[in-house]
C-alpha cells in the first residue's frame, strides 16, 4: 500500500486502525492530543485499555498536530464525537492539506445542538474537503479487530470514496462492504449506542434476555423512524451498520456503552458512572443529540426519551422502564411510508 496516513485519536479504536493500516504496508502517523499519553504510547507501544494490541513498529506517535499532518493524503478520524469540531478546526488552521487529501471518519456520534453528523462537522470546518469525506462503520470492537478476528464493516460516502475506503482497510480478516446510503450508515453508527446504554441499564437492574430483546427490537424501530425522517433508507438499518452494530454493541462484554448503562442500572448516577469509565461512551452525548433531533422532527421516541431522563434528569432506570411498559398499546409494525409521520 502506497498511502501516507494520519490517524487522529490515540484511543483504542484509533490505535487499532493505525496498527491495522501499518500491517498493510501504509506509512502511518498516530496523533494523540495528550502529550503525556502520546509519549507513553510511542515508547511502550501498548494501551492499558487494549492489552491485546502491540502497536506496529512502523507507526509513529506524536502530539504535534502540524507535524502529524505533513505529507499525509489520508486523514482517519477516530477522536470522540464531542471533540471532532475542535480537532478539525485545528487541522484547518495547520494548513498544508494537499488537493488530494481525503478523510475517513470512524467516529460514531451526532453533535449536540447543531445535530450534525460527523462528516458534516468535518466538512463545515474544512470546506475544501467537500465531497472527499467518507465514513467507516459497523460492528467492530477494537478488542477483536486488534486480534485480527473476522470482522465485517461498511464504507459509505460521496461517489468514489467508499471504494477508496475498501482499498485502504479491506483484508482477509476485515471485510469492508460499500453502501450508497451515506446518511443512513452514519446515523446507524451513532444511534445504536443509545440502545446499548439502555440495554446496560437493563442488565444492571437484573432484568433478562427478554427485556434486552425488546429494547433492541423497539430500539431498531426508533432508529429507522429517526433515520428515515433525516433522509436515510430503511434497508440500511437492517444491515451491518444498523442491526449488526446494534447487536454487538448491546450484547458484547467489550461494549463501553453497555458498561456505562450497567453501572447506572446498579445504582450509580450518570456522572458517577462516567467518572468510572476508562474509555469514551458515545451513547451518553448521542442520547441528548438524538432527543433534540427527534423533537425537531416531531417524532416520539420512547426509549430515547426514557434514557434521556435517566442520563440527564436523574430518573431511576427502574422507574423509566416502568413508564415505558405502562404506555398504551400500539401496533408493532408500520408500513414503510408511515415511518416519517409516525408520532407514537
Buried (B, 14 or more C-beta within 10 A) or exposed (E): EEBBBBBBBBBBBBBBBBBBBBBBEBBBBBBBBEEEBBBBBBEEBBBEBBEBBEBBEBBBBBBEBBBBBEEBBBBBBBBBBBBBBEBBEBBBEBEEBEEEBBBBBBBBBBBBEEBBBBBBBBBBBBEEBEEBBBBBBBBBBBBBBBBBEEBBBBBBBBEEBBBBBBEBBBEEBBBBBBBEBBBBBBBBBBBBBBBBBBBBBBBBBEBEEEBBEBBBEBBBBBBBBBBBBBEBBBEBBBBBBBBBBBBBBBBBEBBBBBBBBBBBBBEBEBEEBBEEBEBBBBBBBBBBBBBBBBEEBEBBBBBBBBBBBBBEEEBBBBEBBEBBEEEEEEEEEBEEEEBBEBEE
